[in-house]
């Protein structure tokens, strides 16, 4: 062969990741400290103006609201996903595979179309309101659409599998003999849960929470379709700044802030992972 | 008692996941446009989709991108997994770190970084930008899948081949590729799924020259109800199920 295969593979890896991952991230960081320009998107001189504007009350408010919606979404996903993953992980292999496969199938219809389906369900004439009216619980349709509830409902719907998958893998690694030993020594369910199950599945809990929390802040289409004008997410602001207002530095500042949140959370994840590994419970495997 | 409770919980979760999809599929055959009640069976909306050329084109474009991106990502990702598993090179730790960043970054952040690099490089937003972006965000998932499989198999096979004078590309073609084939199929399917499901990144990196499903659908469903969208959902689901059945059969025959 004329080209060295080994060199080809290495160059491909380094160049692709450098060009399409590393350099773009550096460029976004750079953009966030440049000056906005409607014609050329971002120009010199360097300035911290965009960063200062993050603190403006209007944007700070959206920022906190978005953070709040994402936090609630993560909490609900964990509440639903934890027992679900626990049950699924204990099933025999064939069943476990089948149920996990069934979690993936909805992804093939594109999440935007699924979000649209939720809009149909939550609408004034939708399924939920029809059932409520028919059962006589309410006399007129309840406003579900365009509320924070609708946004959270949609986010949980789209993101739940991302919570379940890491949790199932965590439960899969849980050493059953530890639980038996605890049981034999007289620990009740609550004690076993609090002192063994939760600490040992902590990497899964944190990984799942990250996989839900971080994307949740960016899902502008869910907020657009289900939230109305008042329930914006960080993603809506970023999209608006980049594609409509065309103030790239400001949009970039928001993105970098989001990357910052991600970095802090990942750091916490590694700390937690290391603590568990030192305790000798799980293999050192992030995913 | 506990068992009943367990299975009803599982059933409730799946009802939550599948109800919206079931409504889309049912309504794609429903005479009623708004789909709040059943008014009889029709294939009218399927014909409507066929007539709506822009939407049908966007649908085909989405499938094309998903197929190409999944194939390219599988190819490149397999080679990357090989590089990370078998070779030592400078920037190796950085490379796996970058893959990790792509996997963890929220889509909105990736979307911005792709947009910025395409503008900086002067790549026009359209087919190529979309393809590169989709390949890149699928890569880490292929690498993880293939890498896990590589770690699992017998190292001596490779050493034996090397001792007998096989070149690196030959080792890859004749030993590594067949052995990691199941992981490659899994990686392809995962990439195809991620690519079809994506909304956020596509919204940023495509232009008017190459429209794909989420962008077209977004403008349709923002204002009102469109029965053609139900048809699209049904077709996508049917197609993907077909694909999975096919690949399962393929894998079973291999073993």
Interface residues (C-beta under 8 A of the other chain):
Chain A: X1 X4 X5 X6 X9 X10 X12 X13 X14 X16 X17 X18 X19 X20 X21 X22 X23 X24 X25 X27 X28 X31 X41 X80 X83 X84 X87 X88 X99 X102 X103 X104 X105 X106 X107 X108 X109 X110 X111 X112 X113 X114 X116 X117 X118 X119 X120 X121 X125 X126 X127 X130 X157 X160 X210 X211 X214 X215 X217 X218 X219 X220 X221 X224 X225 X234 X235 X238 X239 X242 X243 X248 X251 X252 X255 X258 X259 X262 X266 X286 X287
Chain B: X6 X9 X10 X13 X14 X16 X17 X18 X19 X20 X21 X23 X24 X27 X34 X35 X36 X62 X76 X79 X80 X82 X83 X84 X87 X89 X91 X94 X95 X98 X99 X100 X101 X102 X103 X104 X105 X106 X107 X108 X109 X112 X113 X114 X115 X116 X117 X119 X120 X132 X136 X139 X144 X167 X168 X169 X172 X193 X194 X196 X197 X199 X200 X203 X204 X213 X214 X217 X218 X221 X222 X225 X229 X232 X233 X236 X237 X239 X240 X241
